[in-house]
């Protein structure tokens, strides 16, 4: 049976990068929602430009949410691995032998041992 090896440092790095991606995507999504489409020529073109900007903003926000959720799930994986390693360390620590105690007190004699 193969051993399971989890690179906690790699998990933490991926989680940090996903968190950074989520943070980096927040500002562009807000800016796209605030774009003024006035002056593009016709009201129909301005409405289409607004729809496109809002669609892109929604998509970027979804990517940010997805990255944030992945980072949260990776944190859960890291915590579970740490807890499992601690449990295994306790379970596999040898128990020292018991020290010899006093001899057992004599009990009642069986009826045949007179």
N, C-alpha and C positions, 0 to 999 in steps of 0.2 A: 504494500500500500504506500502510495507516495505521500510525502509531507506537504502540507499546505503552507506556502510562504507568502506573507502579505508584506509588501513594502510600504510601511506606514508613512515614511517620508515622501514617497511618490504620491500617495493618496492625499496627503496634506498639501502638497504642491499643486495638484490638480484642483483641489478644493479652493485654494487661494486664487488660482487663476480664474476659475469659474466665478468666484465672488467679484473679482476685478472686472470681468466681462460684464456682469450684471450691472455693476456700478457705472462702467463706461458707457453703456447703452442708454442709461436713463436720460442724460442730457440731450442727445440727438432726438430721442422720441418726443421730449417736451418741445424742442425747437421746431420740429416738423409740425406739431399741432398749432404752433403759434405763427406759422407762415401766413403772410398776407398775400392773397392771390389777386388783389385789386390791381388794375392796370394791365392786365393781360390781353385786353381787347374786348372780348364779349363776355356777358354774364355766363353763358354756357361753358366757355373755356375756363372761366374762373371757378365755376362749380366743379368741373372735372379736375382741375388742379387741386382744389380742396380735397376732393375724394381720394386722389392719388396720395397726397401728403398724409391724410388721415390713415389711409391703408398702410403706408410705410410706417407711420408712427405705431399703429397697432401691431404690425409684424415685429418691429424692433422691441416693443414692450413685451411681446410674447417670448422673444428670444431671451430677453433679460430675465423674465420670470422663470423660464426653463433652466437657464444657467443657475439662478439662485436656488431653485428646487434641487437641482443636481448637487450643488454644494452642500445643501442641508442633508441630503441623503448620504453623501460621502462622509459627512461628520458622524452620522448614525453608524455607518460601517466602521469608521475608525473607533468609535466608542465601543462597539460590539467586539471588535478584535481585541482591544485593550482589556475589556472585561473577561473575555474568554481566556486570554493569556494569563491573567491574574488567577482565574479559577483553576486553570491547568497547573500553574505553578504550585498552588496550594495542594491540589489533588496528587501531584507527583512528588511532593517533598516526603522523603522517607521519615517514618515515625520512629523515634529512638525506642529501643527495647525497654520494657518496664523493669524497674529495679526490683530485685527480689524482695519480697515482703517477709513478714514473720511467718513461721510455720503455722499451718492450720491447727486450730485447737482440736483436741481429740473429741470426737462425737460419742454418741451412745454406742455401746458395744452391741453387735448383732447377737441374737439369742444363741446362735450355734458356737460362739467364740468364748465359752466359759472356761 
